[in-house]
């Protein structure tokens, strides 16, 4: 069993003012920088290729679960006359959210998610105008791949719309969407059964995740949140494990304790900003059920779960992210093709999921995803800089721009959520503090 020293005393306000609402990996997309702040391209180098992987944009709930269970818990409280005045209002808000999800289709891209991707595509087209103008002139293709999931395909189509808004001549050059599950949905593939078994069954991993949810602070926050809408006696029943509810598609009931019940409701708060347009004339009001400090703590708990299951995890294992090496290899192979002339495309764009971006960032050892934690301390806001809102918000994207000079030397620069960032520490840029790297240096430091 893990000692996980100090987890229960983690400060909830680390990195966040006390009045800031936090959304973790459900944060709507905000570009982290803009082109006027980017580094000047070294003299004699021109942009010859770009490639990108992006998470899908803001979306509906992936399936009826958090909303359905939250409503069933609310109905149980109503039957016991255990609703507070605020709690009386919760049921209608849940039902309104459920109706919006049904109308748009569970798992589908929202209007905001569509706009996020259009805007990212437009900014890329403006930023890389010289490359795309050259592509039109030389009739160079743009390859478009996705995970096989509709929301990833639709995100890519929106991104393409953004490219075409800026440069309509690109339309005939952009490929139809091609499924690539091996590289963009690798966590579900048969060849990664060792990972799937590890996440479901590894005792130390499960103990670490369980600890996040079961630490005293999690119960304290859950009770504060739930007593805003339910009577203390009803919350006592939840905490004692006396209430169970049947999930959609299941026959046997599942017990939901206080923390689990709070997490169901918290997930409705998380999903709401990405569905702003679907709310209609009456904006969602789930923030009345959650305080900023509660959002910070519960986001830490959910971030920790993602960190352990998909990200850097424990420092002595790479099982949660080594499967992303297929995508890492493809990023390098595309540039090797530019180098030897076998890749004549102008760009490759890929659309996937948090389950793709999070392990890819860990495999590449990028900022915030570069180190695992020791098994005796575990994931806390102090022991790790990993934050879901940076690593994989909706529409998270990682782009490599490739530059070439007359001698055929290649430089690579990376953007993460449209911010220039360094490759891992063992890679040396062309000069101290530069974001440009010789491609030969990247192949050396990544062993490619």
Secondary structure, 3 states (H helix, E strand, C coil): CCCCCCHHHCCCCCCCCCCCCCCHHHCCCCCCCCHHHCCCCCCCCEEEEEEEEEECCCECCCCCCHHHHHHHHHHHHHHCCCECHHHHHHHHHHHHHHHHHHHHCCCCECHHHHHHHHHHHHHHHHHCHHHHHHHHHHCCCEEEEECCCHHHHHHHHHHHHHHHHHCHHHHHHECCCEECHHHHCHHHCHHHHHHHHHHHHCHHHHHHHHHHHHCHHHHHHHHHHHCCCECHHHHHHHHCCCCEEECCCCCCEEECCHHHHHHHHHHHHHHHHHHCHHHCCCCCCHHHHCCHHHHHHHHHHHHHHHHHHHCCCECCCCCCCHHHHHHHHHHHHHHHHHHHCCCCCCEEEEEECHHHHHHHHHHCCCCCCCCCECCCCCCCCCCCCCCHHHHCCCCCEEEEEEEECCCCCEEEEEEECCEEECCCCCCCCCCCCCCEEEHHHHHHHCCC
